[in-house]
């Protein structure tokens, strides 16, 4: 007999005992009461809503265009004059005031 053949039953017995010990020690650790889960979820949502997202806007007076930029880690995307927020596009348009001249 080789060492591998003689140690297999002992190794199997040790592995079974170790697995049993770990399962008993971890009993209930992965469980979370539903009330606690929903309370934490609510707190996370409140925090997300309270955070302001700063968007920079650059206006080119000559071409009358608006360019927006948002931080790369923001949950929105800025492209040109558009913001994409939760899958919805927000398009911003510049309006130039009409200049009227009065006769003297």
One Martini backbone bead per residue (centre of mass of N, CA, C, O) as a GRO file, in nm:
protein
  104
    1UNK     BB    1   0.099   0.034   0.018
    2UNK     BB    2   0.033   0.357   0.003
    3UNK     BB    3   0.001   0.658   0.150
    4UNK     BB    4  -0.253   0.743  -0.002
    5UNK     BB    5  -0.430   0.491   0.069
    6UNK     BB    6  -0.404   0.517   0.392
    7UNK     BB    7  -0.506   0.838   0.412
    8UNK     BB    8  -0.794   0.869   0.295
    9UNK     BB    9  -0.988   0.806   0.533
   10UNK     BB   10  -0.871   1.025   0.720
   11UNK     BB   11  -0.919   1.268   0.534
   12UNK     BB   12  -1.226   1.231   0.509
   13UNK     BB   13  -1.286   1.253   0.812
   14UNK     BB   14  -1.165   1.534   0.854
   15UNK     BB   15  -1.336   1.686   0.645
   16UNK     BB   16  -1.611   1.619   0.776
   17UNK     BB   17  -1.548   1.749   1.051
   18UNK     BB   18  -1.484   2.033   0.946
   19UNK     BB   19  -1.753   2.087   0.803
   20UNK     BB   20  -1.933   2.051   1.052
   21UNK     BB   21  -1.808   2.274   1.221
   22UNK     BB   22  -1.856   2.512   1.023
   23UNK     BB   23  -2.164   2.485   1.004
   24UNK     BB   24  -2.220   2.528   1.310
   25UNK     BB   25  -2.067   2.805   1.341
   26UNK     BB   26  -2.253   2.938   1.091
   27UNK     BB   27  -2.519   2.931   1.219
   28UNK     BB   28  -2.711   3.211   1.108
   29UNK     BB   29  -2.512   3.424   0.975
   30UNK     BB   30  -2.676   3.457   0.684
   31UNK     BB   31  -2.896   3.594   0.846
   32UNK     BB   32  -3.167   3.842   0.790
   33UNK     BB   33  -3.382   4.044   0.888
   34UNK     BB   34  -3.622   4.203   0.714
   35UNK     BB   35  -3.631   4.471   0.870
   36UNK     BB   36  -3.331   4.534   0.840
   37UNK     BB   37  -3.310   4.532   0.536
   38UNK     BB   38  -3.523   4.764   0.482
   39UNK     BB   39  -3.383   4.979   0.651
   40UNK     BB   40  -3.118   4.988   0.493
   41UNK     BB   41  -3.240   5.042   0.216
   42UNK     BB   42  -3.368   5.314   0.295
   43UNK     BB   43  -3.104   5.458   0.373
   44UNK     BB   44  -2.971   5.437   0.098
   45UNK     BB   45  -3.187   5.593  -0.063
   46UNK     BB   46  -3.168   5.857   0.098
   47UNK     BB   47  -2.870   5.911   0.035
   48UNK     BB   48  -2.895   5.924  -0.273
   49UNK     BB   49  -3.100   6.168  -0.275
   50UNK     BB   50  -2.905   6.374  -0.109
   51UNK     BB   51  -2.719   6.372  -0.338
   52UNK     BB   52  -2.526   6.574  -0.525
   53UNK     BB   53  -2.496   6.660  -0.874
   54UNK     BB   54  -2.240   6.789  -1.057
   55UNK     BB   55  -2.280   7.014  -1.335
   56UNK     BB   56  -2.114   7.125  -1.606
   57UNK     BB   57  -2.121   7.439  -1.794
   58UNK     BB   58  -2.066   7.531  -2.140
   59UNK     BB   59  -2.057   7.840  -2.315
   60UNK     BB   60  -2.078   7.921  -2.660
   61UNK     BB   61  -2.137   8.222  -2.791
   62UNK     BB   62  -2.074   8.192  -3.092
   63UNK     BB   63  -2.239   7.901  -3.130
   64UNK     BB   64  -2.457   7.848  -2.918
   65UNK     BB   65  -2.345   7.630  -2.703
   66UNK     BB   66  -2.385   7.336  -2.495
   67UNK     BB   67  -2.169   7.190  -2.240
   68UNK     BB   68  -2.162   6.893  -2.060
   69UNK     BB   69  -2.042   6.777  -1.726
   70UNK     BB   70  -1.961   6.478  -1.545
   71UNK     BB   71  -1.877   6.273  -1.328
   72UNK     BB   72  -1.768   5.947  -1.367
   73UNK     BB   73  -1.929   5.846  -1.085
   74UNK     BB   74  -2.189   5.922  -1.189
   75UNK     BB   75  -2.543   5.833  -1.248
   76UNK     BB   76  -2.463   6.001  -1.505
   77UNK     BB   77  -2.483   6.138  -1.841
   78UNK     BB   78  -2.278   6.350  -2.048
   79UNK     BB   79  -2.386   6.497  -2.376
   80UNK     BB   80  -2.342   6.784  -2.441
   81UNK     BB   81  -2.694   6.873  -2.404
   82UNK     BB   82  -2.704   6.593  -2.240
   83UNK     BB   83  -2.888   6.389  -2.013
   84UNK     BB   84  -2.855   6.072  -1.838
   85UNK     BB   85  -3.132   5.949  -1.636
   86UNK     BB   86  -3.227   5.652  -1.582
   87UNK     BB   87  -3.266   5.634  -1.917
   88UNK     BB   88  -3.319   5.944  -1.939
   89UNK     BB   89  -3.356   6.220  -2.140
   90UNK     BB   90  -3.194   6.544  -2.112
   91UNK     BB   91  -3.264   6.843  -2.288
   92UNK     BB   92  -3.069   7.129  -2.348
   93UNK     BB   93  -3.164   7.470  -2.432
   94UNK     BB   94  -3.076   7.755  -2.585
   95UNK     BB   95  -3.177   8.093  -2.531
   96UNK     BB   96  -3.201   8.386  -2.699
   97UNK     BB   97  -3.238   8.699  -2.669
   98UNK     BB   98  -3.421   8.951  -2.781
   99UNK     BB   99  -3.320   9.229  -2.966
  100UNK     BB  100  -3.424   9.555  -2.919
  101UNK     BB  101  -3.479   9.854  -3.089
  102UNK     BB  102  -3.484  10.194  -3.039
  103UNK     BB  103  -3.593  10.484  -3.146
  104UNK     BB  104  -3.460  10.836  -3.159
   0.00000   0.00000   0.00000
